[in-house]
Amino acid sequence: MIVSYMHLSTAVFSQTNHAYTYTCNGSIAECNQEYEMLMESEISRRFLEEKKYISYGALGRDKPACNGERGEAYSKNEGCLPPPSNPENRGCSKYYRCRSDS
């Protein structure tokens, strides 16, 4: 892949070398943004193969997309809010040797 990239950038530079001198003070990605998407990469292939689902709840008009099915976030709760991530009283097991047995 690197060899093909070097070949591509050399070909582009040699084509434009006759008209003007090309200089770029940025990174390789910044200087060759227009050619970056022309090259095949493992990451772009994975993005294209990724399966994206939409639930029926998301298609309903003026309704929040919650309590859905198949991978829908927060589907096990009654509402659309996620469960609290850090409740005030989580209790304590004897394994952690807490001061109280709460």
N, CA, C and O atoms as a MOPAC input file, in Angstrom:
PM7 MOZYME 1SCF
protein

 N      0.82300 1    -1.17400 1     0.00000 1
 C      0.00000 1     0.00000 1     0.00000 1
 C      0.87700 1     1.25000 1     0.00000 1
 O      0.57100 1     2.21800 1    -0.69700 1
 N      1.94500 1     1.24100 1     0.76100 1
 C      2.83800 1     2.39600 1     0.80800 1
 C      3.51400 1     2.59100 1    -0.53800 1
 O      3.69400 1     3.71800 1    -1.00000 1
 N      3.88700 1     1.47700 1    -1.16400 1
 C      4.54000 1     1.57800 1    -2.46700 1
 C      3.57600 1     2.17200 1    -3.48800 1
 O      3.96900 1     3.02300 1    -4.28600 1
 N      2.32100 1     1.73200 1    -3.47100 1
 C      1.34700 1     2.28300 1    -4.41400 1
 C      1.07500 1     3.74900 1    -4.11900 1
 O      0.86300 1     4.53300 1    -5.04500 1
 N      1.07800 1     4.13400 1    -2.85100 1
 C      0.88600 1     5.53800 1    -2.49100 1
 C      2.04600 1     6.38300 1    -2.99000 1
 O      1.83700 1     7.47600 1    -3.51600 1
 N      3.27600 1     5.88100 1    -2.82700 1
 C      4.44000 1     6.62700 1    -3.28900 1
 C      4.40600 1     6.76300 1    -4.81000 1
 O      4.76200 1     7.80500 1    -5.36100 1
 N      3.97300 1     5.69300 1    -5.47900 1
 C      3.87100 1     5.73400 1    -6.93300 1
 C      2.81700 1     6.74800 1    -7.37300 1
 O      3.03400 1     7.50400 1    -8.32000 1
 N      1.67500 1     6.76300 1    -6.68300 1
 C      0.60900 1     7.69700 1    -7.01100 1
 C      1.05700 1     9.13100 1    -6.78100 1
 O      0.82300 1     9.98900 1    -7.63200 1
 N      1.69500 1     9.41000 1    -5.65400 1
 C      2.12300 1    10.78000 1    -5.37900 1
 C      3.23300 1    11.20800 1    -6.32400 1
 O      3.30700 1    12.38300 1    -6.68500 1
 N      4.10600 1    10.28300 1    -6.73900 1
 C      5.15700 1    10.61600 1    -7.69600 1
 C      4.55000 1    10.92900 1    -9.05500 1
 O      4.98200 1    11.86500 1    -9.72700 1
 N      3.55600 1    10.15400 1    -9.46300 1
 C      2.91100 1    10.39200 1   -10.75300 1
 C      2.19100 1    11.73300 1   -10.75800 1
 O      2.24800 1    12.46500 1   -11.74600 1
 N      1.52500 1    12.05500 1    -9.67800 1
 C      0.82100 1    13.33400 1    -9.60200 1
 C      1.81600 1    14.47200 1    -9.61900 1
 O      1.59500 1    15.47700 1   -10.29400 1
 N      2.91100 1    14.33300 1    -8.88700 1
 C      3.91800 1    15.38400 1    -8.83200 1
 C      4.59200 1    15.55500 1   -10.18300 1
 O      4.86700 1    16.68100 1   -10.59900 1
 N      4.86400 1    14.44500 1   -10.87900 1
 C      5.53000 1    14.56300 1   -12.17200 1
 C      4.61300 1    15.19700 1   -13.21200 1
 O      5.08500 1    15.88200 1   -14.11900 1
 N      3.30000 1    14.97300 1   -13.08700 1
 C      2.37000 1    15.59300 1   -14.02000 1
 C      2.26600 1    17.09400 1   -13.77200 1
 O      2.13600 1    17.87200 1   -14.71800 1
 N      2.32100 1    17.50100 1   -12.52100 1
 C      2.16100 1    18.91300 1   -12.19600 1
 C      3.48800 1    19.64500 1   -12.16500 1
 O      3.50600 1    20.86900 1   -12.03500 1
 N      4.59400 1    18.93500 1   -12.28100 1
 C      5.91000 1    19.54900 1   -12.18400 1
 C      6.18000 1    20.47700 1   -13.36200 1
 O      6.91800 1    21.45300 1   -13.22600 1
 N      5.59600 1    20.18700 1   -14.50100 1
 C      5.84100 1    21.00900 1   -15.67900 1
 C      5.15700 1    22.37000 1   -15.56700 1
 O      5.68800 1    23.36300 1   -16.06300 1
 N      4.00600 1    22.43500 1   -14.93500 1
 C      3.25100 1    23.68200 1   -14.86200 1
 C      3.77200 1    24.58400 1   -13.74600 1
 O      3.95100 1    25.78200 1   -13.96200 1
 N      4.01200 1    24.04400 1   -12.58300 1
 C      4.46800 1    24.83400 1   -11.44000 1
 C      5.13200 1    23.91300 1   -10.42700 1
 O      5.03500 1    22.69100 1   -10.53400 1
 N      5.79000 1    24.48900 1    -9.46600 1
 C      6.43300 1    23.70700 1    -8.41600 1
 C      5.45900 1    23.56400 1    -7.25500 1
 O      4.93600 1    24.55800 1    -6.75000 1
 N      5.21800 1    22.33700 1    -6.83800 1
 C      4.26500 1    22.04200 1    -5.77700 1
 C      4.99800 1    21.93100 1    -4.45100 1
 O      5.90500 1    21.11300 1    -4.30300 1
 N      4.60800 1    22.74800 1    -3.49500 1
 C      5.17400 1    22.64400 1    -2.15300 1
 C      4.04100 1    22.60900 1    -1.15300 1
 O      3.03200 1    23.29900 1    -1.29800 1
 N      4.23100 1    21.79800 1    -0.14600 1
 C      3.24900 1    21.67800 1     0.92400 1
 C      4.01400 1    21.53200 1     2.22400 1
 O      4.91200 1    20.69600 1     2.32800 1
 N      3.67400 1    22.32200 1     3.19700 1
 C      4.35300 1    22.26500 1     4.48600 1
 C      3.56700 1    21.46600 1     5.51600 1
 O      3.92700 1    21.47400 1     6.69400 1
 N      2.52200 1    20.78800 1     5.11600 1
 C      1.70900 1    20.00500 1     6.03500 1
 C      2.11600 1    18.54300 1     6.03000 1
 O      3.14700 1    18.16800 1     5.47100 1
 N      1.28900 1    17.72700 1     6.66100 1
 C      1.54400 1    16.29000 1     6.69000 1
 C      1.15500 1    15.67500 1     5.34900 1
 O      0.60300 1    16.35300 1     4.48200 1
 N      1.44700 1    14.39500 1     5.18900 1
 C      1.10600 1    13.70200 1     3.94800 1
 C     -0.40300 1    13.70800 1     3.74400 1
 O     -0.88200 1    13.90500 1     2.62700 1
 N     -1.15600 1    13.49000 1     4.82700 1
 C     -2.61300 1    13.47400 1     4.71700 1
 C     -3.16300 1    14.84200 1     4.34500 1
 O     -4.12300 1    14.93600 1     3.58000 1
 N     -2.57000 1    15.89600 1     4.87300 1
 C     -3.04100 1    17.24600 1     4.55900 1
 C     -2.70900 1    17.63800 1     3.12200 1
 O     -3.50900 1    18.29200 1     2.45400 1
 N     -1.54700 1    17.24300 1     2.65300 1
 C     -1.12400 1    17.63100 1     1.30700 1
 C     -1.83800 1    16.84300 1     0.21500 1
 O     -2.00200 1    17.34800 1    -0.89600 1
 N     -2.26000 1    15.63300 1     0.50400 1
 C     -2.86700 1    14.78100 1    -0.52300 1
 C     -4.27800 1    14.36300 1    -0.14500 1
 O     -4.63900 1    13.19600 1    -0.30000 1
 N     -5.07600 1    15.29300 1     0.34600 1
 C     -6.43500 1    14.96000 1     0.76300 1
 C     -7.28300 1    14.45400 1    -0.39300 1
 O     -8.08400 1    13.53600 1    -0.21400 1
 N     -7.12300 1    15.02900 1    -1.55900 1
 C     -7.96100 1    14.62800 1    -2.68800 1
 C     -7.62800 1    13.23100 1    -3.19900 1
 O     -8.46700 1    12.60400 1    -3.84500 1
 N     -6.43200 1    12.73200 1    -2.92800 1
 C     -6.02800 1    11.40500 1    -3.39800 1
 C     -6.17200 1    10.33000 1    -2.32800 1
 O     -6.02200 1     9.14100 1    -2.61100 1
 N     -6.46000 1    10.74500 1    -1.11300 1
 C     -6.52100 1     9.78700 1    -0.01200 1
 C     -7.65100 1     8.78200 1    -0.19600 1
 O     -7.47100 1     7.59700 1     0.08600 1
 N     -8.79800 1     9.22900 1    -0.65700 1
 C     -9.93300 1     8.33500 1    -0.80200 1
 C     -9.85700 1     7.48400 1    -2.06600 1
 O    -10.66700 1     6.57100 1    -2.23000 1
 N     -8.92300 1     7.74900 1    -2.95200 1
 C     -8.77500 1     6.94300 1    -4.15900 1
 C     -8.10300 1     5.60400 1    -3.87900 1
 O     -8.27100 1     4.64900 1    -4.63700 1
 N     -7.35400 1     5.53600 1    -2.80900 1
 C     -6.61800 1     4.31500 1    -2.49000 1
 C     -7.48100 1     3.37800 1    -1.65600 1
 O     -8.23800 1     3.81700 1    -0.79000 1
 N     -7.36000 1     2.10800 1    -1.92400 1
 C     -8.05700 1     1.10700 1    -1.14200 1
 C     -7.38000 1     0.96500 1     0.21000 1
 O     -6.15600 1     1.03900 1     0.31500 1
 N     -8.16100 1     0.76700 1     1.20800 1
 C     -7.59500 1     0.52200 1     2.52200 1
 C     -8.49300 1    -0.44700 1     3.27100 1
 O     -9.67100 1    -0.60200 1     2.94800 1
 N     -7.93600 1    -1.08000 1     4.24900 1
 C     -8.67000 1    -2.03600 1     5.06700 1
 C     -9.76900 1    -1.33100 1     5.85400 1
 O    -10.85500 1    -1.88000 1     6.04000 1
 N     -9.49200 1    -0.13400 1     6.30700 1
 C    -10.47000 1     0.59300 1     7.11200 1
 C    -11.68000 1     0.98500 1     6.27200 1
 O    -12.81600 1     0.82400 1     6.71900 1
 N    -11.46000 1     1.49200 1     5.07800 1
 C    -12.60100 1     1.87500 1     4.24300 1
 C    -13.41900 1     0.64900 1     3.85400 1
 O    -14.64200 1     0.73500 1     3.75000 1
 N    -12.77300 1    -0.47300 1     3.64200 1
 C    -13.50600 1    -1.70000 1     3.32600 1
 C    -14.36600 1    -2.12100 1     4.50600 1
 O    -15.50300 1    -2.55500 1     4.32300 1
 N    -13.83000 1    -1.99500 1     5.72200 1
 C    -14.60100 1    -2.36500 1     6.90700 1
 C    -15.79500 1    -1.44400 1     7.10700 1
 O    -16.86600 1    -1.90200 1     7.50500 1
 N    -15.62700 1    -0.15100 1     6.83700 1
 C    -16.75000 1     0.76900 1     6.96400 1
 C    -17.85900 1     0.41400 1     5.99000 1
 O    -19.03700 1     0.48800 1     6.33800 1
 N    -17.50100 1     0.03600 1     4.79400 1
 C    -18.51200 1    -0.29900 1     3.80300 1
 C    -19.20500 1    -1.61600 1     4.11400 1
 O    -20.37300 1    -1.78800 1     3.76700 1
 N    -18.51700 1    -2.55000 1     4.75800 1
 C    -19.11400 1    -3.83300 1     5.09700 1
 C    -19.95100 1    -3.77400 1     6.36300 1
 O    -20.70200 1    -4.70700 1     6.64800 1
 N    -19.83600 1    -2.70700 1     7.11700 1
 C    -20.54300 1    -2.59500 1     8.38800 1
 C    -22.04800 1    -2.56600 1     8.14300 1
 O    -22.53600 1    -1.84600 1     7.27200 1
 N    -22.76700 1    -3.35500 1     8.92100 1
 C    -24.21500 1    -3.39800 1     8.77900 1
 C    -24.82800 1    -2.39000 1     9.74100 1
 O    -24.51200 1    -2.37400 1    10.93100 1
 N    -25.68700 1    -1.57200 1     9.21900 1
 C    -26.34500 1    -0.55400 1    10.02500 1
 C    -27.83800 1    -0.85800 1    10.04900 1
 O    -28.46100 1    -1.06900 1     9.00800 1
 N    -28.39600 1    -0.87500 1    11.25000 1
 C    -29.80600 1    -1.17800 1    11.41500 1
 C    -30.54200 1     0.05400 1    11.92100 1
 O    -29.96400 1     0.90600 1    12.59500 1
 N    -31.80000 1     0.13300 1    11.59400 1
 C    -32.66300 1     1.16700 1    12.14200 1
 C    -33.91100 1     0.46200 1    12.65200 1
 O    -34.45400 1    -0.41500 1    11.97900 1
 N    -34.36100 1     0.84200 1    13.82900 1
 C    -35.51300 1     0.17400 1    14.41900 1
 C    -36.80500 1     0.82200 1    13.93200 1
 O    -36.80000 1     1.92700 1    13.38900 1
 N    -37.90500 1     0.11200 1    14.13900 1
 C    -39.19800 1     0.66000 1    13.76000 1
 C    -39.54600 1     1.86800 1    14.62200 1
 O    -40.25900 1     2.76300 1    14.16700 1
 N    -39.05500 1     1.90800 1    15.86000 1
 C    -39.31100 1     3.04600 1    16.73000 1
 C    -38.71900 1     4.33000 1    16.19500 1
 O    -39.27000 1     5.40700 1    16.42300 1
 N    -37.62000 1     4.23700 1    15.49400 1
 C    -36.99200 1     5.43000 1    14.92700 1
 C    -37.77600 1     5.96500 1    13.73700 1
 O    -37.62800 1     7.13000 1    13.36600 1
 N    -38.60300 1     5.12800 1    13.14200 1
 C    -39.37900 1     5.55600 1    11.98200 1
 C    -40.68300 1     6.24200 1    12.36300 1
 O    -41.29600 1     6.91200 1    11.53200 1
 N    -41.11600 1     6.07900 1    13.62500 1
 C    -42.37000 1     6.68000 1    14.06400 1
 C    -42.27700 1     8.19800 1    14.11100 1
 O    -41.26800 1     8.75700 1    14.54000 1
 N    -43.31800 1     8.84000 1    13.67600 1
 C    -43.32900 1    10.29800 1    13.62000 1
 C    -43.58100 1    10.87900 1    15.01300 1
 O    -44.49400 1    10.44300 1    15.71500 1
 N    -42.78300 1    11.84800 1    15.40300 1
 C    -42.90900 1    12.56100 1    16.67800 1
 C    -42.84500 1    11.63500 1    17.88800 1
 O    -43.49200 1    11.90000 1    18.90100 1
 N    -42.09100 1    10.57600 1    17.79900 1
 C    -41.92600 1     9.65300 1    18.91900 1
 C    -40.44300 1     9.40600 1    19.13100 1
 O    -39.68300 1     9.31400 1    18.16600 1
 N    -40.02900 1     9.29700 1    20.37900 1
 C    -38.61600 1     8.97700 1    20.62200 1
 C    -38.33400 1     7.52200 1    20.26800 1
 O    -39.20500 1     6.66300 1    20.40900 1
 N    -37.15400 1     7.25700 1    19.82300 1
 C    -36.77100 1     5.89600 1    19.44100 1
 C    -36.23100 1     5.16900 1    20.65900 1
 O    -35.01800 1     5.04500 1    20.83200 1
 N    -37.12800 1     4.69300 1    21.49500 1
 C    -36.70500 1     3.93400 1    22.67000 1
 C    -37.62000 1     2.72900 1    22.83000 1
 O    -38.64200 1     2.61000 1    22.15600 1
 N    -37.23700 1     1.85300 1    23.72200 1
 C    -37.92100 1     0.58100 1    23.92200 1
 C    -38.01100 1    -0.19800 1    22.61700 1
 O    -39.00000 1    -0.87700 1    22.34400 1
 N    -36.97000 1    -0.08400 1    21.82900 1
 C    -36.92700 1    -0.78400 1    20.55400 1
 C    -36.44500 1    -2.20700 1    20.73100 1
 O    -36.45800 1    -2.74800 1    21.83700 1
 N    -36.03300 1    -2.78700 1    19.67000 1
 C    -35.56400 1    -4.15900 1    19.69800 1
 C    -34.25000 1    -4.26100 1    18.96000 1
 O    -33.87700 1    -3.35600 1    18.21300 1
 N    -33.56400 1    -5.33200 1    19.16000 1
 C    -32.36800 1    -5.70100 1    18.42000 1
 C    -31.28200 1    -4.62300 1    18.42000 1
 O    -31.06300 1    -3.93500 1    17.42300 1
 N    -30.62400 1    -4.50100 1    19.54400 1
 C    -29.50600 1    -3.59100 1    19.62500 1
 C    -29.87500 1    -2.16700 1    19.96300 1
 O    -29.00200 1    -1.30100 1    20.02700 1
 N    -31.13900 1    -1.90800 1    20.17800 1
 C    -31.57100 1    -0.55300 1    20.51200 1
 C    -31.10100 1    -0.21700 1    21.92100 1
 O    -31.27600 1    -1.01100 1    22.84500 1
 N    -30.52000 1     0.92800 1    22.08000 1
 C    -30.00700 1     1.33200 1    23.38300 1
 C    -31.15200 1     1.55000 1    24.35900 1
 O    -32.20600 1     2.06600 1    23.98700 1
 N    -30.94300 1     1.16100 1    25.58700 1
 C    -31.88200 1     1.35800 1    26.69200 1
 C    -33.21200 1     0.65300 1    26.47000 1
 O    -34.23500 1     1.11400 1    26.97700 1
 N    -33.23000 1    -0.42400 1    25.74600 1
 C    -34.49300 1    -1.08600 1    25.43800 1
 C    -35.08200 1    -1.81300 1    26.63900 1
 O    -36.26600 1    -2.14900 1    26.62600 1
 N    -34.29100 1    -2.06600 1    27.67700 1
 C    -34.80400 1    -2.79800 1    28.82600 1
 C    -35.40700 1    -1.86600 1    29.87400 1
 O    -36.00000 1    -2.34600 1    30.84000 1
 N    -35.27700 1    -0.57900 1    29.71500 1
 C    -35.83700 1     0.38100 1    30.65900 1
 C    -37.24700 1     0.76300 1    30.24700 1
 O    -37.66900 1     0.53700 1    29.11300 1
 N    -37.95700 1     1.34100 1    31.18700 1
 C    -39.30600 1     1.80300 1    30.88800 1
 C    -39.28800 1     3.06800 1    30.04200 1
 O    -40.15700 1     3.25100 1    29.19000 1
 N    -38.32500 1     3.93300 1    30.26200 1
 C    -38.27700 1     5.18800 1    29.52600 1
 C    -37.10700 1     5.21800 1    28.56900 1
 O    -36.47800 1     4.19800 1    28.28900 1
 N    -36.83100 1     6.40600 1    28.07700 1
 C    -35.75500 1     6.56700 1    27.11600 1
 C    -34.43300 1     6.94000 1    27.76100 1
 O    -33.41400 1     7.01300 1    27.07500 1
 N    -34.42900 1     7.17300 1    29.04900 1
 C    -33.19300 1     7.57100 1    29.70700 1
 C    -32.36300 1     6.35000 1    30.07500 1
 O    -32.92300 1     5.30200 1    30.39800 1
 N    -31.05800 1     6.46300 1    30.03200 1
 C    -30.20700 1     5.33700 1    30.42200 1
 C    -30.26000 1     5.13000 1    31.92700 1
 O    -30.66000 1     6.03800 1    32.65600 1
 N    -29.86800 1     3.95900 1    32.40500 1
 C    -29.82600 1     3.74400 1    33.84900 1
 C    -28.76000 1     4.63900 1    34.46800 1
 O    -27.78500 1     4.98700 1    33.80200 1
 N    -28.93100 1     5.01600 1    35.72600 1
 C    -27.92400 1     5.87900 1    36.36200 1
 C    -26.58100 1     5.17000 1    36.42500 1
 O    -26.50100 1     3.99400 1    36.78100 1
 N    -25.54100 1     5.89100 1    36.08000 1
 C    -24.22800 1     5.26700 1    35.99900 1
 C    -23.50600 1     5.23200 1    37.33200 1
 O    -22.65700 1     4.36600 1    37.54400 1
 N    -23.81600 1     6.14200 1    38.23000 1
 C    -23.12600 1     6.18300 1    39.51100 1
 C    -24.12500 1     6.54900 1    40.60600 1
 O    -24.14800 1     7.69600 1    41.05400 1
 N    -24.95200 1     5.59600 1    41.04500 1
 C    -25.91300 1     5.91400 1    42.09800 1
 C    -25.18900 1     6.25200 1    43.40200 1
 O    -24.05800 1     5.82500 1    43.63500 1
 N    -25.87700 1     7.03400 1    44.24800 1
 C    -25.24800 1     7.48300 1    45.48700 1
 C    -24.91100 1     6.31900 1    46.41400 1
 O    -23.82300 1     6.28500 1    46.98900 1
 N    -25.82700 1     5.37100 1    46.56400 1
 C    -25.60200 1     4.26300 1    47.48000 1
 C    -25.54100 1     2.97000 1    46.67900 1
 O    -26.57700 1     2.41300 1    46.31600 1
 N    -24.35900 1     2.50300 1    46.40600 1
 C    -24.19000 1     1.27200 1    45.63700 1
 C    -24.08800 1     0.04800 1    46.52800 1
 O    -24.09800 1    -1.08200 1    46.04000 1
 N    -23.99100 1     0.26700 1    47.82700 1
 C    -23.80500 1    -0.85400 1    48.72000 1
 C    -22.34600 1    -1.26100 1    48.75400 1
 O    -21.51900 1    -0.70500 1    48.03100 1
 N    -22.03900 1    -2.21400 1    49.58000 1
 C    -20.65000 1    -2.63800 1    49.71200 1
 C    -20.60900 1    -4.11900 1    50.04600 1
 O    -21.36000 1    -4.58300 1    50.90500 1
 N    -19.75800 1    -4.85000 1    49.39000 1
 C    -19.62100 1    -6.26400 1    49.70700 1
 C    -18.47800 1    -6.45300 1    50.70300 1
 O    -17.61600 1    -5.58400 1    50.84400 1
 N    -18.47900 1    -7.58000 1    51.38100 1
 C    -17.44200 1    -7.84600 1    52.38000 1
 C    -16.07400 1    -8.02900 1    51.73200 1
 O    -15.04600 1    -7.92900 1    52.40000 1
 N    -16.06700 1    -8.28900 1    50.47200 1
 C    -14.81400 1    -8.45800 1    49.75500 1
 C    -13.97700 1    -7.18800 1    49.79100 1
 O    -12.75000 1    -7.24700 1    49.87100 1
 N    -14.64100 1    -6.04300 1    49.73200 1
 C    -13.92800 1    -4.76900 1    49.71800 1
 C    -13.61700 1    -4.24100 1    51.11500 1
 O    -12.98000 1    -3.19600 1    51.24500 1
 N    -14.05400 1    -4.94100 1    52.16000 1
 C    -13.79800 1    -4.58700 1    53.56500 1
 C    -14.26400 1    -3.17200 1    53.88800 1
 O    -13.48800 1    -2.34300 1    54.36200 1
 N    -15.51000 1    -2.91600 1    53.63100 1
 C    -16.07700 1    -1.60100 1    53.90700 1
 C    -16.29600 1    -1.43100 1    55.39800 1
 O    -16.28300 1    -2.40600 1    56.15100 1
 N    -16.49800 1    -0.19400 1    55.82200 1
 C    -16.72200 1     0.09000 1    57.24400 1
 C    -18.07600 1    -0.42100 1    57.69400 1
 O    -18.21100 1    -0.92100 1    58.81000 1
 N    -19.06200 1    -0.30300 1    56.85500 1
 C    -20.38700 1    -0.80400 1    57.21400 1
 C    -20.74500 1    -1.94200 1    56.26800 1
 O    -20.16000 1    -2.07800 1    55.19300 1
 N    -21.69100 1    -2.73900 1    56.67100 1
 C    -22.11800 1    -3.87200 1    55.84000 1
 C    -23.29900 1    -3.48700 1    54.95500 1
 O    -24.19900 1    -4.30200 1    54.75100 1
 N    -23.31600 1    -2.29700 1    54.43900 1
 C    -24.44800 1    -1.84800 1    53.62500 1
 C    -24.36600 1    -2.41100 1    52.23100 1
 O    -25.23600 1    -2.13900 1    51.40400 1

